[in-house]
Amino acid sequence: MLRNPNEILLVAAVIFGVLQGSWSFVVPQTPFAQSTYPIRSVSTAIFSLSQNRRPIIAGNWKLNPATISEAENLLKLISGNFKNHRTLDGPEIVVFPPFPYLTTAINELDGTGIKVGAQNVGLETKGAFTGEVAASMISSLGASYVMLGHSERRTLYKESDSDINAKVHLCMEQPNLNVILCVGETEEEYESGLLKSVVDLQLKKGLMGLKKEDLKRIVVAYEPVWAIGTGKVATSEQAQSAHIAVRGTLSDLFGVEYANEVKIQYGGSVSPASIDELMQMPDVDGALVGGASLTADSFTRIVDGGTYSNLDNQSPKELIATEVVKTKNVLGESPIWSVKDKCLYWISAPEEEVWAWNLKDSPYRRLMGTTIGCIALQESTEEGDLVVAGERAFIKMNMSSNSKDFASGGEVLCDRPEQTETTRPNDGRVDRQGRLVFGMYNNYHRAGASAGENNAGLYRLNSKLEVESLLDYKYRVSNCICFPKEGDIMYFCDTPTRKVYAFDYPKEDGGKLTNRRLVYTVPPELAGAPDGAQIDSDGFLWIALSGSGRVIRVNPQSGHVDTIVHLPVSSPTSCTFGGEDLDELFITTRGPDGGGLYRVKVPGIKGLPEPEFSINSLQSVPSNSSPVLPTSAPSSTNEFPTPPVPSATRFVPGAHYLS
């Protein structure tokens, strides 16, 4: 029975077309499409009602990159973005590197769920054919796909439809090889209204002699030649119309049932900005991506857009944050509000600074002598007692505004885990039981010794100063750690993946995070990625999207964004609630265009008091790191801070620099 009014209108339009002898109709306006589509048969009209095809996103590297080391770096970054973050309901992913990189790609992408394909194949199976590559060779390497009929092969290398058809049959002889068959018209053909005729002929010749069952191993990529590498993109309606024509030809050749199972990709300057709208079309089943597949970030964003999203028509509330402290931090981070001290604390990580501001007097800073990952409030009767996650150790220190306190240094509590040069502490917050949960950071995750490597762990420091591992897999950049008031859930993000997860959180010592579920994925059209986060009294997440110039409020049950806080700088880094009533959102930022502290009043919403780290005994555990003894005085106020003094003058004689 047809229950959807749009389905009833669609079928009625088809019946009317049959009676009138007309095969064109306007699809009623729906969340998916609004366009005039040519209809070849009644069965073709029904195609757009089927949404059972799993999307496929493929990256065509063409003749890129120039060296194997560049290819390895790109593959490692792609692998890191998808390993441990694949879901069964996500799109199928394929990359097509040049021939010399096939084995490297297969090895580097092992365990990610990403398949590897070849960009072409020869016309022969073996023999004296210098420079050729056989389908059996491709299959024996472990590749899953071959791309055939690309417009560059047709135009630059004069491959004919009969050549392409012969290659398709050679691939079908290999049980594990699938084919992406490219079709599409030139700009001249498009302007002459020949789109339908061109793709009809290319499909009929390219698929000649295939069995119906072979269609299960065929993907069709519609690529308007005039859009490939030009920056021009067919509108989503144009793409849908072309895909209807493709499916109509497949229906004529193989019947409705088989045609309706074939995935049809769109290719032609696909970008993170265009993928979401394209994927809203019912017959667009994915994308064949060119230049945007050569950077891990843009390709990941396109893959995220390839998962059909539920359109949300609710407009979020929009607020604007204003700068309240002009600190010009290189990397402001880890803001926490102390209800007891009535003071906001935050850091500038590489500048080794801890900042404090009571919202009335001038802000001041203290130099720690170590790169800082995060800070936490310490359970104490003294004002300003903090725990600092330094580069090599956790440090107990006091952030009093009394200048006399700056003569005494911090006390090393314990060493941090992973005593290697490739990682350091990053994001962290105290849980509702008074333990410090912190994540590590791959110092070279973009490039270098550990590029793309998942080598950082997530840990918990308990009241006995014992460190325990919380997560059964490694990642690259920890962020978004925060807890609702019940304390039984923890939120977490590996920033390069652009995905925020919720876990069931073990309240007892010795447990592990379990039951991971996806809460939010940054939309593909937005640049940047999730950074620090906080949670409000309603249990909603406030996530700083570094690179997007905004902080968003996310319902963790639905993923819906109901509030956006805009900033005049590109990279907010974290946020927290503070002020007398915990109804002000404070946002740290980073350079080069930011670095100041921002604030916005949030009507009707309040935060939760920041928990304090509890230490059973003030006796520190043995450590290989010496105490830090900074000697600098507080710096000034809303004015630009003075440049850090040379490191040799920061410490009393004999002090050890934790780096």
C-alpha angles and dihedrals in degrees: 000000000000108000102164112084090218090056090052091050091047095053091043089053091052093049090048089051091052092051093046096042090239124131102191128083142160115250109229115252109273135158086266110046148002113181146104109262128191110237120207098180142355089259092055090056090059094055095086091058091066117085099165098106115107109232119244124207116192129185117212108200093184110188094346147156109023100225140031091241090058090048092050092050092051092047092050091052092048091046092051091052093055109028108102090006105077122114129197091235094053125099125279109256127208131175123200110202123174116279097262091058099048098100092043090051093049091051097043094047095047110130095019098091089237115135126215128222140183121242094224144350134214129254095239134068099212143328140074098346106125114209096013127125121209126220090238090058092053091048093047091057090059098255116151104199144037121200114218136180098023111170091242090058091047097048106029098036099029095234109176129214089254091054090050092048091052090052091049090056092048089054092048088057088064107075095212100044123099125189134225104202113200122211132168147130133255122245091257091052091047093051089048091056093247099127094108094045094047098050091041091057095042091052096046093050096038094050098037113140096015122135122235090248090058090067089077087071096044127091118183119215114199107206119175100215091216090063100048110111092341099099089241114125127192111239116254089252091053090049092049092050091051092047090052088055091050092050090047091058091046088052091052091050103041109009134259099284096055095038091054091058096055116103115226118200128198118226131181123099092333111182139174087261095056104036099081095055092045092052091054088071111097095224098043103097100177143311141276102217125202124176094005089063090067094076120058094219097053093042091050091050091051091050089051088052089051090070103088106246128213106245112238113204095183111109115224123233110257126215134174124224121212130210113255102168120036097207098144090213114188087219116001111193149150103041114190129175121215112210089193095051094033086223139122119226127191140153143231099217106204093033088059092230134144114199131200133191129173092193091246110057129045116291116246138191140213126210113228103187094232138075106263126219100183143326134227136194113255122220103249145127089233122091115245101017108154140168115226123202100217128189093267107008147021112254131201111215142160122235099193118156088227104108092214089070091064090071091069120069134222124274121235109235100184143325119272120240124259098042093199134118093238097066140039137172116283130161121019146156137180114255124228090266094058100258124129114240113194138168132213130236130224101230092203101036093130098043139343136048096348102024111167091355120142096222105133126097137207116234146176126219111207132202091270088057090248118145120220130182116242105184130059094213136048128238139176115245121022119211145139094051108165141130136219118235093266089059095215097109130057127195121212142168136193093213102216090058091058089218128122119205137193121217134188102251123220109231092190122073116261099033131122134225111265142177098039115199132176114250105172141000120195108246112253094241091061119084122220131032143252115292126167122352143189135193130230131218090267091059094250121141123239107202126188108220103206109208093024100073094232148092116217134201111222130193101225092207097056105015088234117150109220100169134036122191110200123208128194089231128069103233123051107176107191143340143206140178121254146145130092093303098028089242099119122088114217117199128194120208141189138223158288092059096008137035100136130110115254132197138192132179111235110206115220095002129099135185131228125255111266110248120236126234110248121214116191092202128021088217107110120223120247112284137184088218124087122225120274114239111190116186103188124117127230115289126223137281137253090344123094109284119244114258115269113269118242112285093244091068097046098075137053114243113289096021114141120232109225103220 
